[in-house]
Amino acid sequence: MCLNVDNCCCCFSLEWGTKAIGILFTLTSVCTVLVYAPLAVMSHSLPHVRLIFYATLAVLAVFEIFIGGLLIHGAFKRKPHFTWPWLVLAWWKGLVLMLLTVAGLVLLTFSRDVDTIAEASAVISVYFVYSAILIYFAVVVNSRRQEMVHDNYWANKHMLKSAKTQYYYV
C-alpha cells in the first residue's frame, strides 16, 4: 500500500492509534453481535430474508471479533504479521461499502418514492462515512505495521552484528 501517515488523527502516535483502533473495532463488533444475534434467534415475526440478513451480520461480527483480537495482540506485542488479517478485512470491507454507496446513489436516482429516498440516503451516507473511516484506519494500521517491520529488521541486524563480533573475539 502506498499510503502512509506519520501519526494517527494528527496528534497521536501510530502505536497508540493502532491499539485504539483494534480495541474500538473489536468493541464495535461485540456490539454488533449483541444487537443482531438476539434478533436472528428470537424474532419469529420478521420476514425470512431479514432473519438471514441478521444472522449473517452476527456471524460476520464474530469473525471480526477474532480478527480484531489478532490486531490487538499484534499491536501490543509488536508483532507485525498479526496485523495482516485485519488489514485485509478492513480494505475489503471499506471497498465493498464504497461500492454499495455508489450503487445506492445510482439506484437512488431512479426512485420516485419520497420515503424510500429518505431512508436510502441515510443508509448511503452512513456507509460512506464508515467506509472512509475504515480506510483511514487501515492506512494508520499499515503505517504502524511498516514501522514495526522496519524496527524489527534493524534490531535483528544489530543483534547479528553483535553476535558476529562476540563470536570472533571469544
NORQUI-V26086 format. One record per residue. N is the residue number from 1. RES is the residue in one letter. OMEGA is omega in degrees with one decimal (999 if undefined). D_CENTER is the distance of its C-alpha to the mean C-alpha in Angstrom with 2 decimals. Layout:
((N RES OMEGA D_CENTER) (N RES OMEGA D_CENTER))
This chain:
((1 M -173.6 15.14) (2 C 179.7 17.67) (3 L 178.4 15.82) (4 N 174.3 16.24) (5 V -179.7 16.52) (6 D 178.7 18.81) (7 N -178.3 17.33) (8 C 176.8 14.62) (9 C 173.8 15.80) (10 C -176.4 19.24) (11 C -179.1 20.47) (12 F 178.7 18.30) (13 S 177.8 18.10) (14 L 179.7 15.16) (15 E 179.7 15.71) (16 W -179.5 15.68) (17 G 179.0 12.71) (18 T 176.9 10.52) (19 K -179.9 12.11) (20 A 178.9 11.68) (21 I 178.5 7.94) (22 G -179.8 7.88) (23 I 179.9 10.63) (24 L -179.5 9.56) (25 F -179.0 6.41) (26 T 177.5 9.05) (27 L 176.6 11.75) (28 T 178.6 10.36) (29 S 176.6 10.12) (30 V 177.4 13.57) (31 C 177.6 14.89) (32 T 177.0 13.98) (33 V -178.6 15.92) (34 L 179.2 18.66) (35 V -170.5 19.14) (36 Y -179.6 19.06) (37 A 177.0 20.58) (38 P 177.7 23.86) (39 L -179.0 24.11) (40 A -175.2 23.84) (41 V -169.5 26.33) (42 M -175.6 28.87) (43 S 177.2 29.18) (44 H -178.6 32.13) (45 S -179.6 33.03) (46 L 176.1 29.98) (47 P -176.4 30.23) (48 H -179.2 29.27) (49 V 179.7 26.66) (50 R 176.4 24.84) (51 L 177.6 25.00) (52 I 178.4 23.42) (53 F 179.4 20.61) (54 Y 179.0 20.04) (55 A 178.6 20.33) (56 T 177.9 17.81) (57 L 179.6 15.20) (58 A 179.6 16.18) (59 V 177.4 16.00) (60 L 178.3 12.54) (61 A 175.4 11.46) (62 V 175.9 13.45) (63 F 179.0 11.73) (64 E 176.2 8.26) (65 I 178.0 10.40) (66 F -179.9 11.68) (67 I 176.4 8.63) (68 G 175.8 7.64) (69 G 175.9 11.34) (70 L 178.3 11.37) (71 L 179.0 9.14) (72 I 178.8 11.54) (73 H 179.7 14.42) (74 G -179.3 13.78) (75 A -177.1 13.47) (76 F -178.9 16.55) (77 K 179.1 18.59) (78 R 178.2 17.91) (79 K -173.0 17.15) (80 P -177.6 15.19) (81 H 176.1 15.26) (82 F 178.9 13.05) (83 T -177.9 10.04) (84 W -179.6 10.55) (85 P 179.3 9.22) (86 W 179.2 5.63) (87 L 178.7 6.42) (88 V 179.2 8.18) (89 L -177.4 5.99) (90 A 178.9 3.66) (91 W 179.8 7.30) (92 W -178.1 8.94) (93 K 178.2 7.58) (94 G 179.5 8.10) (95 L 177.4 11.39) (96 V 178.6 12.50) (97 L 175.1 12.21) (98 M 178.0 14.13) (99 L 176.5 16.64) (100 L 176.5 17.09) (101 T 179.9 17.77) (102 V 178.7 20.36) (103 A 177.5 21.86) (104 G 177.4 22.19) (105 L 178.8 23.91) (106 V 179.6 26.24) (107 L -179.9 27.13) (108 L 179.6 27.59) (109 T -179.2 30.32) (110 F -176.9 32.35) (111 S 178.9 32.26) (112 R -176.6 35.31) (113 D -175.7 34.50) (114 V 179.9 33.76) (115 D 178.5 31.96) (116 T 180.0 29.64) (117 I -179.2 28.94) (118 A -179.6 28.11) (119 E -178.3 25.75) (120 A -179.5 24.03) (121 S 176.4 23.72) (122 A 179.3 21.94) (123 V 180.0 19.36) (124 I -179.3 19.04) (125 S 176.1 18.58) (126 V 177.9 15.86) (127 Y -178.3 13.95) (128 F -179.3 14.63) (129 V -179.5 13.63) (130 Y 179.9 10.28) (131 S 177.7 9.55) (132 A 178.1 11.09) (133 I -179.1 9.20) (134 L 178.5 5.72) (135 I 175.7 7.79) (136 Y 177.3 9.45) (137 F 177.6 6.81) (138 A 177.2 6.30) (139 V 179.0 10.07) (140 V -178.1 10.52) (141 V 178.2 8.96) (142 N 177.0 10.93) (143 S 177.1 13.88) (144 R 177.8 13.93) (145 R 178.6 13.81) (146 Q 177.5 16.70) (147 E 179.0 18.44) (148 M 177.9 18.42) (149 V 179.3 19.72) (150 H 178.5 22.36) (151 D 178.8 23.41) (152 N 179.7 23.72) (153 Y -177.9 25.76) (154 W 176.8 28.19) (155 A 178.7 28.52) (156 N 179.3 29.42) (157 K 178.4 31.77) (158 H 179.5 33.48) (159 M 179.2 33.94) (160 L 179.2 35.47) (161 K 178.3 37.74) (162 S -178.7 38.90) (163 A 178.9 39.49) (164 K -178.7 41.65) (165 T 179.2 43.62) (166 Q -178.3 44.29) (167 Y -177.6 45.22) (168 Y -177.4 47.79) (169 Y -178.8 49.35) (170 V 999 49.67))
